[in-house]
Amino acid sequence: MLEKAIIHIGLHKTGSSSIQSSLLGYNDGFCFYADLGWANHSIPLYTAFSNNANSYHIWDKQGFSPEQIQGIKKEVLLQLEQQLSKPNCNTIVFSGEDLSTLSQSETHALVAFLRERCQRIVAVVYVRDPLDFAASAFQQLVKGGCAQIPRNIGQQIQHKIGIWEQVLGAENVQIRSFDREKLRNGCVVQDFCHLAGVDPAKIAIKRKNESINGAAVKVLFHLNQTSPLQFGDPSLVRTRQRLLKVLSVTFADLPVVDKHFFVDLVEQHDIEYLRVNQLINFSNRALANSPLDPSLDQWLVDLDPEIHARLCAWLIEQGHITSWHGSTSQLIHRTFYAILQTDLLNTNSSLLRKSALSLRDHSAGNVSDSMALLELARMGSPFSRKIKQAFKKLHLEPEVNRRRAATAPGPSGACSATWWSRASRWWRKRCCTRC
């Protein structure tokens, strides 16, 4: 039986990704980081112990069935049993911010499982300035598909910590401030290593900064509000991840979101809890916006010319277009589907058909890019009646639209025939390679 289990339970946006990436694979023969198939233990442990695993956002976005999720749960429990049975080891370490979202009964179930195999369990939690958290959390929500500004953004600190204190006892829950001035050497990874008994000299500290700048937030938020095809299939998830990388590079030098947009969204209960427990210093923080400043919703819908210019330049550089004369909104949709078209792992013809019709609806009637996606779908498997009907529907567009798409550069700067031909060659090459 292991002597100790140390569970890092977040909270969210407190350096969890850095801790997980840095400790992945760590084993000094005495203390080791659990190998459950994911660096982030939120995924396996939440799946195994939450009653809501079937609606867990990780699997929901992938389109996984309840049967698939149950299979993952069984595999996780087997892996967890094996990890907790390692000989000649003393301490096992877990890290997963979603563990802070487990209900009290679910937390009891996880702790009961560990107590049968560990003599002592200790939880570590980091808390963050609520205003900084709100700004960072909103970016994460947008990356995850959020299409509306929430009424408030809070950490529910007292509630989440309270559950673990009730289950483990307050003496076994260590609360730390996610404040550079209070962290060991100003680093959350080193601070956690000190608490967990991990030797920092034996790991490569990886600082994962997942923040995205303001332009990328605007682009993603616009897609969330206007595109019906963002999640529900692994190919869409991959496309979304690749788009995020493109935006991060393309807008790398642009400013981040001003955190003072979120002053009115901060959860006051969090502020009071941190103030009473003297966990955060609020003395130097300004909490007022200028009346002349735009609101968050006004700022989000302002798709400024810089976004248009840089996305257009990226599409031209990648060979997807030669010029662009449409709106910035259409350009954003075109960028997403340009990335989807190059997903070599996608064999879902139905998805390409839906994407083609979705793109057409957001392209002011121009059908050239939609036809390219349908051509990929037609050459894929299965070639369904719906795809055939979609082709017919696009061919029966008003004559002026068909002629414009076939003979003149549309928003993509390439005629329908050019895109059709390019798509055909791409799919044939892909199929021949596979064969």
N, C-alpha and C positions, 0 to 999 in steps of 0.2 A: 504493500500500500504506500502511495506517495505521501510525503509529509505535508505538502502544501500545494494549493491551487491559487494562483493570483489571477483575478479577472479584471481586466480593464474594460469598464462599461461606458466609456465616452466622457461626457456627453457628445452630441454631434458638434462638428466644426471646432474641435479642440485638438487637432493634430493626430487624430487616430490613424489616418492613412500613413503618416510618417512613421509612427510607431510600428504599425503592421509591416510595412515594407522593409524597415530596418531590421526587425526581429525574425523575419521569415527565414526558416532553416536553422535558427540558432539552437545549438545544443553543446554545452560545455561539459557534458557528462554528469553534471549535478543539477543544472537548471536547463529547461528546454522550452521552446515555443511550439505549441501543439500544431501538428501537421494534419489538417482536416480537409486538404484539397484547395483551400482558399486562404490567402494571406489575411483577409478580413473574416474573422470568425463570426461576424454577424450573420452571414449567409447560412453556414451549416447549423449553427446553434439556434437561430431563430426558426429555421425550417424544422428542426428536430423537436423543439419544445413549445412553440407557439400554437395555439388553437386556430390561428388565422393564417397558417402557412400557405394555404391554397390561394389566398389573395395577397400574398407577399409581393411587393412591387417588383422584386427581382425576377420572379417567375411570371408574373402577370405581363410584363413587357415582352418577355420571350414567347408568350403564348403557350406556356406549358399546361398540360392537362393535370387534373388531380391525381391521376394514376402515376404520371411522371414524377410529380412532387413527392408522392408517397414512396416511390422508389429511391429518390434522393434521401428522404428521411431515414429509411432503413440503412442505406449505405453510410450516412453520417454517424448513426448510432454505433454501427460496427467499427468505424474508424475511431470514434471517441473511446470506445471500450479498449481498443488496441493501444491507443496513446496513453490511457490511464493505467495500463498494465505494463508499461516499460520497466524493465529491471534496472537496478543500480542507479536510479534517478531519484531526486529529492523533490524538485519543484517543477510544476507545469504552469505555463503562462498562456492566457487567452486574451484576445483583444477584439471587441466588437461593439461599436456604438449602438447598434440596434438592440443590444441586450438591455439598454436603458428603457426600451419601449415595451418590454414584457410586462404583463399583468402580474399581480401578486401571486396568483395561483401558478402561473407559468414560471415565474422566478423560483417558487417553491419546488417545482418539478425539476428544474435544472440543478438547483442546489442539492436536492435530495439525491439525484443521480451521482453528483460529485462526492457527496459526503460518504457514500458507500465505498468510495475508492480513495478518498483523501482524508487526512486527519484534520486539516484546517483549511478554511477558505477565506480569502481576503479580497475585497473589491476595492478598486482604485477608480476615482472619478475626477475629471477635470471640469471646472466651470469657467465660463467666459463672460466678459463684459456684454450685457444684453444688446447694446447698440451694435457692437462689432459682430455679435452673433446674428442679429437680424439681417445685416447687410450681406454677410457670408451665406447665411441659410437661404435667403431669397435667390441668390445665384444658383445654389444647389437645387432649389425647387424648380427653377426655370430649366436647368439642365435635365431635370427629371420629367419635364413635360407640363409644368404648371402653366395655366393659361389665364389665371386671374390673380390679382393682387390680394393676398389674404388680409383679413381685418387686423390681425396682430400676429407677430412672430415671436413666440416664447419658447423657452427650454423646459418649462414645467419642472424646474429644478427641485423644488421642495418635494413634489409628488414622486418624481423618479428616484431621487436619493432616498426618500422615505421608505419606499418599497424594499430596497436593498437593506436599509437599516433594520427594518422589521424582520426580514428573513434571516439576515446574518448576525444582527446585533450591531448597534452603532459603533462599538469598539473595533469592529472588523471592516468598517468602511472608511477609507481614507479620502478626504476631499482636498483637492489641490486647485490652486488658482492658475488658470491658463493666461498668465501674465509674464512676459519675458523677464521682468525685474524680479519675479519670485521663483522662476524656474531655475533649476540647477544649471549653471553656465548659460542661462538664457535659452535652453533647448528642452523641449518637451520630451524628446527621445531620451536624452541623458537623465532627465528627471525621473522618468518612469523606470529606466534601467536601474537607477539607484534604489528605488523602492522595491523592485522585483528581484534584486540580487543578480542582475545581468551585468556582465563585464563589458562596458562600452568599448574597450580596446579590441574586443573580439567581434565587433560588428561594423558594418559600413553604414554610417548614419545617412539616411536618405530623406531629404526634406521634400515632401510632396505638397506643392502649392497648387491647389486645385481651383484657385480663384480665376475667373475670366474677366476680361475687361468689358467696359460698357457697351461697345459696339456689338460684341458677341452676344451679350445678354439681350440686346434689342432684336437681333436676328433670330435667336432661338425663341424668344417670347412671341415674335410675329408668327413663326411657324407653328408654335403651340396653339395659337388662336385661329389660324387660317387653314392649316393642313389636316385633313382627316386621317392621313397615313403617316404616323410617327412611331407607333409601337404596335405590338401584337404579333410580330414575326421576327425571328432572329436576324433576318437580313435588314429589317428596318432599324433594329438596335445597332447593328454593325455600322449602318450608314450614318446613324445619328452620332456614334462615337467618332467616326472618321470626319464628319462635318465639324465636330467640336475641335478636332486637331487642326483642321484647315483654318477655322476661324481664329484659333489661338495664335497661329503663325501669321496669318494675314493681317490681323489687327494687333500684333504684339506690342507695338509702340504707342498705342492709344490709351487714354486714361481709364482707370477702373471706375466702378460705380461709386458715386459720392455717398458715404454712409449716412449723411444727414437727411437723405431722402426717407430714411426709415425711423426717424425720431418718433413719429406718431404710431408706429407699428410695434414698438417695444412693449413687452409684457411687464407691467408694473410690479406684479407679484415676484418676478425674478429679481428685479432691482432691490426690492425690499428685503428679500431673503439674503442676498449677497451683502447688502449694507449691514444688516443686523449681525450677520456672522463674520463681518469684516474680511470678506474674501476678495473684494474688488475695491480699488481706490477710484472714486468718482469725482474727486475734487477738481481735477484739471480738465473735465470734459464739458464742452459746450453743447447745449441741448436745444438750441434755437436755430431755425431756418430764417433766412431773409424773406420778407413778404414778396420780394421780386423774383425769387427762385421758382422754377417750375416744380410742379408736383411730380411724384413718381410716375403716375399714369400719363401725364403730359410728356414727360421725358421719354418713356418707353415707346410711344408711337411716333416719335420724331426720327424717321429713317433718314438721317442726314446724308448729304452728297458724298461724304467720305466712304460710307458703307457701299453705296452704289459703285463708286469708282474702283474700290479695291476688289469687290466681288467680280466685277466685270473684267478687271485685269487678270484675276486668277483663272476665270473661265477661258479667256483668250490664251493665256500661257499654257493651259492644259490642253488646248486644241478643241475645246467643246464648242466655241463660238468664234466668229471673226469680228463681230461688233454687237452692240446691244442698243435697242431703241425703245425698249419697254420700260415699265415702272420699276422701282426698287423692289416692290412687293413681288412682282413677277420674276425678277432676277433672283430673289431669295429662293423661290420655289424651283427655279431652273437649276440653281446650284445644288439643292438637295437631290434632285432626280438625276443630275449628272453623276453624282457620287453613287447613287443606287444602281445606275446603269453599269457601273464598272465592278460590281460585287460578283466576283467569280464563283462564290459559294452559293449564290442564290439559284435555286431550281424551281422556285414557286411562280409558275406562270400566272396564276390567279392574282398574286400580288402585283406583278408587272401590269396586268390589265387594269387593276384598280388604280395603280399609280398613274397610268396613262390618262385615264378619265379624270382623275384628280388634277393632274397637271393641266389638262385642257381647260378645266373649269377656272383655273387661276391664270390663264394665259390670254385672256381677252379674245378667245375664239381661234387663235392660231393653233394649228394641230400638228405642226412638223415634229416637235419633240414627243408628242403623244404617239404619233405613228411609229417613231423609233422604238419606244417602249413596247408597243404592241407587236412590232416585228420580232423583238426579243421573245416576247411571250408566245408568239405563234410558233417559233422554232424550238421552244422549250417543251416541257412535258408536264401535264397533259395539254394537248391542244383542244380546248373545250369549245362547246357551242357558244359560250358567253364571249370568248375571245373573238370568234367569228362574227358574232353580233356587234361587238364593239368596233371591229374593222368596218363593218357595213355602216354603222352609225356615223363614224367619222367621214366615210366616203360620201355620205348623203348630206353633209353640211352644205349650207347655201353656196351656190356656185362661186360667188365672189370670195368666200373664205377658202374654198378648195383651190381656186386659182392662185390666190395670194400665197397659200402654203406651198404650192407646187412650183411656183415660178419666181417668187420674190423672197428676199431675205426677211424672215420674221424676227421675233425677239432673239432667236438664237443666232441670227446672222447666217444661217445655212438653210438651203431649201429642203423641202420634205424629202425629195429624192436623195439628196446627199446624206441626210441623217438615216434614211431607210437603208441605203447601201452600206453605210458605215456600220450600222447595227447588224446587218446581215453578215458582213465579213467577220465582225467580232464574235458573233454567236457560232458561226461555222468553225472558226479557228478554235474556239473553246471546246466545241463538241469533238472535233477531230483530235485535239490534244488529249481529251479524256479517253477517246476510243483507242 
